[in-house]
Amino acid sequence: MAKKNLADALQLASGKTATTEHSSSRVQSADKPELPPSRQGKKAIAGHFDPAVSKQLKQLALEQDTTVQALLAEALNDLFDKYGKKPIA
């Protein structure tokens, strides 16, 4: 049995019946949005740092004419190399 959403339950309680089309369109919009091609098959990695770290990282990306993403990949590959792992970032 499909799980009902609040709107459908309220319509049902008020004596109206929810339409199947209405319910199915809500289910589709509640699904995860499709990822852009550059992110498909990839996983986000995050951490919490002091705001100064974020600012300095962005400044470094500007100075090096690159992206924060590219700098993070470089840093991860350096870390992997340091610990004898394959640089796959």
Residue pairs with C-beta under 8 A, 6 or more apart in sequence:
2 23
4 12
4 18
4 23
5 23
5 26
7 18
7 26
8 18
8 22
8 23
11 17
11 18
12 18
45 72
57 68
57 71
58 68
60 71
61 67
61 68
61 70
61 71
64 71
72 89
73 89
74 89
76 87
76 89
77 87
77 88
77 89
78 87
80 86
80 87
80 88
80 89
81 87
